[in-house]
């Protein structure tokens, strides 16, 4: 069966030194502080927990735009990102996800990320998934280029009383990119006391955090981040989101971020907006826009 969709190509400007250890996020989890490993009911499952692609039987297309203005002196080159993704879970016994990301950050970083993800429901409440991704980036400085294939694995358990638990491991075949693609894992829990409210918490562990961000090939330690998020569905179509991130996992100084978001959703499409701001530096913030199409 052929399907046609209007592809939205959206750009982003990111300030890498202020990002968490994860290299890419989308508008909805951004607005929830990144607490999403047990939520993953959209195409963001590809990046956060691929097991979540089996939650709903549908075909969905997404595109996202992020923007972090260069508001402080000495910032690196702005980063432009094009990201589109498709998840198909309509007719097969397993769900399939495909995503493409193009990154341009001047001489500091430019290249492509390709994601191919699969998930299978082992029971009606327990799912498993994997994401195979190819990273092809050129970099300036002393941290070098990245040309690697690596794998993420995810598990997701949903209960009939509103509780969900997700576990995911990232970059399990070492990419040697310790700044943005470290060997790491996360566990998340989501509780929905009623249909319109979701409360989420994630604990993320970076096993390869450089002790000195200017020397990514040097000594490593273990870093942690803590993600708190909430999403509320208002009037059946408007989603309100908020979150908080305590980030001790990324290279460089620790930081904390607050976030907020809003969305509009129907049975055919959805639009999302999110914002994440630094507590340590009010001049640092990331805007995110997303469009989703359901078939």
N, C-alpha and C positions, 0 to 999 in steps of 0.2 A: 504494500500500500504506500503510495507516494504522499508526502505531506509537504506543504509549502508554508514558509514563515518569513516575515519581513525581518531581516537581520539588522539589529541595532548595533552600531559600532560606537562605543563610548570610550572616552579617554580619561586618564587619571594622572594626577601629579601627587607623588608621595615623598615624604622626607624619611629616608630609610633609617637614619639614626634614631628616630623617634617611634619606630614601629616595634610591636612585639616580635618574638622570635618567628612566628608564622609569617610566611612571605606574602600571603594574599588572603584577603577576606572579602566578603560581599556585604551588601547594604543591610540586610536583616540582622545577621549576627553582629555586625559592627555596632548597631544600635542597642544590642543586648550585652555589651561588654565582652563579646566573644564567648559567652556561655551558651554553647550550641551542640556539644557532642551528643547529648541525649534528646535534642530537639529535631534537628536535621530533617525537616519535612519538606524542604525545597532542594534545588540543585546544589545548594551549598553543602549537601551531604558529600559530594565528590571530594571536597577539600577537608571537611571536618571529621566525617565518619561515614564512609561509603556504604555501610550496612543500611543507613537510613533511606537509600533509594528504593527499598522494597516496602516502604510504609504505605504508599498510595499507588493504585493502578492508574497511570496516566502518562501522557507524553507532554513534556514541558520544555520550553525554551527560555533561556534567561540571558540578559546582558547587563553589565554593571559599569558604573562610572564612579571614580573616586578622585577627590581633589584635596591636596594639602598645600595651601599657599605658602610661598617662601617669605615668611614674616620675620625671620631673625637673621642677623648677620652671620656670614660664614656658612650658610646652608649649602649642602651639595646640590648638584644639578637637579632640577625638577624631574620627577619621574612620570612618564606617560604610559598608561596601561590600557590595552584593548583586551576585553575578556568576554567570551560567549560560551554557552554550554547548552547541551541537550541531554535530557534523561528520558529513556523509553522504558516503561514498565506496564505496557498494555496487554500484550498477547503472549510473551514468552514466560517461561517458568522462572526467569531471573530478570533483574533490572540491569540496564546498561546505561552508562553515562559517558559523555565525551565532552571535553572542554579544551579550549585554546586560549592562551594568554600571551600577548606580545608586550614586552617591557622595553621602554626606552628611557635611559637616565643619563644622557650625554655620554661622555667618555667613561663614566664610572661603571655603568652596567647597561647592556642592551642584549636582547635575545628573546627566546621563546620558551614557553612551558606548554607541554601537551599532556593531558590527563585522559586515561581510559580506565573506567571503573566498572565493577560488576558487584551485584549483591544478590543473595539468595535467602528467602525465608525458610529457615529450618523447621519452624513451627509457626503458628499464627502470631505468636508473641516474641519470637526470637529470630534474629537475622544476623547474617555475617556478610562482610563485603571486603573488597580489596580495590585499591587504586594503583595502577601502574603509570608512572609519570616519567617523561623524558625532559630533562633540563638542559638547555643549550644557551648559555649566557657567556658573553665576553665581558671582562672587567678590566678596569685600570687599577693602578696601585699594586700592592704586594699580595693581594688575595687571589689574583689569577682568574682564569676562565673556569666555567663549570660546564662539563659535557658528561652527563651521567643519566643512567636509568635507575630508578629506585622505586620502592613499593611501600604503600601504606596498607594497614589492615584495621578493620573495625568490627566491633560487636555491638549489637543493640538489643535490649530487652524492653518490651512494653508490657505493662500489666493492665488488667481490666479496671483497676481502681485509680487510674490517673498517674501512676508512677512509671518513669522510664529511666533506664541506666545505660550509658554508653561508654565504651572503652575503645581507644584507637592508638595505634602506633604509627609513627611517621618516619619516612626516610630510613627504613630498616636495613637497606643496603647502603652503606656509608657513602654519601656524595662528596665528602671532603669540603663541602661548603658550610663552614661552621657559623657564618654570619646569618644566613637566611634559610638553610635547609639542614639543620642538625638532626641527628638521631634523637628522637623525642617521643613522648607518649602523653596521653591525657585521659582522664576519667571524668564523666559528667553525670549529673542527676537532674531530672526534671520532674516536677510535680504539678499536676493540673487538678486542683480541687474541684473545679467545674469547667465546662467546655470553653469558656471565654478567657480563662486566665492560665498562664504558664509561668512557673517560677523555676529558675535554672541556676545551677552552680557547676563550674568546671575547675579542675585542678590539672595544670599543665606542668610537665617536667622536661627540661632541656638537659640532656646528658652530655652535651658538648659545648657548653657555653665558654667562650674564650675569656680567660681572666683579664686580658688586656684587649679591648676591642680593636686597637690599632695593630695588633699582632694576632690575627685569627688562627695562625698555624702554631701558636705557642701553647702554653699550659692551659688546660681546660678544668672547669669545675662543673657542678650541677646547679642549675637555676630553676626557679619555680615561679609560676604565675597563678593568680587566683581570680576567677571570673564570676561575677554575679549578674544575673539578668532577669528581666521580667517582661512579659508581653501580655497585653490585654486587648481583647476584641470588643470594640465599641459599636453598638447598633448593627452588628452583624457584618460590617464591611470595613470599618476603620480600625487599624491596629496601632496601638500606642506602645512604645518600647522604652526601656531604660536599662542602664547597666553601670557597672563599676569594675575596673581592672586594677589589681595590684600586681605590677610586672617586675619580677626579679629574675626573669629568664632570658631576656634579650641581652646581647652584647652591649657593653657600656654601662652607664649609670642606671640604677633602678628608677622607676617612675610609677606614677599612678594616673589612671585615666578615668574620666566619667563619660558616659555616652547617653544618647537619646535618639529616638527614631519614631517615625510615623509611616503608615502604609495604608493603601486602599486595595481591597481584594474582592474579586467576584469569582464566579465559577469558570470564567474564561481568561481572566488576566489579573495582574496585580502590579502596583507600583510601590516602591519603597524608597524612603530617605532615611539616612542615619548620619549622626555626627559623633565624633570622639574627640575629646579635648584633654590636654595634659593638665594635671593638677600642679605639677612642678613649674611649668612654663605656660602661661595663659596665651602666648603667641603661637603655640603649636596646636594644630587641630586638623582633623581629616573629615571631609564631607564625602558622602557616598550616596549614589542614586542607582536604583535598579528597576528593571522592567522584566516581568514574567508573563509568559503566555502558556495557557493550558489547553491541550487538545484531547 
